[in-house]
Amino acid sequence: MTLRHALAVAGLALLLTALGGGAPVWRPLPAAPIPGRIVASAVWTGSRMLVWGGTRQGRERSDGAAYDPVTRTWRRLPDAPAGTEGGYGAAAWTPEGMVVFAANSPDGPVGTAVYDLQANRWRSLPAGPLGIRESYASVWTGTELLVVGGNSGDALAKPTGALLDPRTGAWRVPRTLAALPGLMPSGAVWTGTRALVAGLLRNRTPVLLSFDPRTNALRRTALPEAGLALVGWTGSRALFTRSTTPTAPPALLLYDPAAGTWAHAAAAPCAPPASGYSQSVWAGGRFVAACGTNRLQVYRPRTNRWRILAAGPSPLNRLSWGANVWTGTTLISWSGTVKKPFNPMPAVGASIVLGR
């Protein structure tokens, strides 16, 4: 992001907060040039939200669009190279551009590519050693894209993980990851030095993996219970959500890997919509979740407190499996599906300024 664009983004955030009287409110996005979808990949480039891939009415997508929150304009992306398509893909913003890996179980295809925002073109990369799979997790380590876990059909996929250098297109499978007997992940985060990946091993044992890509060292820590999803890193602790019913208030736990200690977060103040269709997002050191049909509840681990925002109806309150990014000041959410017959996927979205 250029300094000029950064100042424009910050100025826009302050202006929108002022217009809302100091209280954050949702602002609808302009119409997108691509149809709505679920489980699309989304990244923040520093100046644009890139949305790519996903699934619409059972069809895997290879198209995408870029959204500029300063000018409030969309631009359609060229389609990704043949064989690179689908939902639940791994994606990250890197010095090379947006790198994506999509491997669609049970029939494929498997594809990897990098999108250059400035040149507005894709570059194909080798598909790699992971093969067909779904439900995998991924993190960007600063130099490589780590893709780990997942299943292919009824079995956990092997090898369990691999790393991709988008600059050279080279894949590698560290011996420590190859030795894992499969993993069904429930989230992954990057701490700055290590990847933390939570999930279930082949024997259904809940585990938290700590992987150092520099040394390939892998450490296993037993999770206290199954059903914990890893959603965020505070700078010193990992934030987990505990599995509950779709209409129950979110339950959060915090883990300090340095001390090896667990703590329960303060109880959430309210439940999501009764429809069961809503979303939660880790956004700039805070956890944001739907509160009923037209409010948000925001948890800050630093203070262990929740705050309720009367922000109005939004994609977080009525849609599931949408595309969400955090810009540093603003949460942007686009598309997903609503709870109606045939699960419509509207191409609508909104943004809200939450500050730093």
PyMOL commands that set and color helices and strands:
alter all, ss='L'
color gray80, all
select helices_A, chain A and resi 3-19+175-178+315-318
alter helices_A, ss='H'
color red, helices_A
select strands_A, chain A and resi 26-28+41-44+49-52+55-56+59-60+64-68+73-77+90-94+97-103+110-116+121-125+137-140+145-148+151-152+155-156+161-165+170-172+183-190+195-201+206-212+217-222+228-233+238-242+251-256+261-264+280-282+287-291+295-300+305-309+323-326+330-334+349-353
alter strands_A, ss='S'
color yellow, strands_A
deselect
rebuild
show_as cartoon
